[in-house]
Amino acid sequence: MANVVIMQHFLQLTGVVPGRYEFKLRVTDGQGVSDEDTASVIVKADPSEKNLVELTLNVEGSALRLGQEKSLLARLKLLLHDQTINVR
């Protein structure tokens, strides 16, 4: 789901997937006079995403004992060729 935030002359889009987007902006002043313009935006894939791995456990992370957590991290390091692992 994309989120759009407009603040004065600034537009921020978050949560969009890579692709081409076309936006039409129409402004109207207090006297009813309006104008519109179209902008095209190309969103490219985040190159750092290829280094992300999502792991879904069937239990809460807090339910893991310390030994289980260490074992899981050690196995992940083997699978990921000893990459640095950051747990969020």
Secondary structure, 3 states (H helix, E strand, C coil): CCEEEEECCEEEEECCCCEEEEEEEEEECCCCCEEEEEEEEEECCCHHHHHCCCCCCCCCHHHCCHHHHHHHHHHHHHHCCCCCCCCC
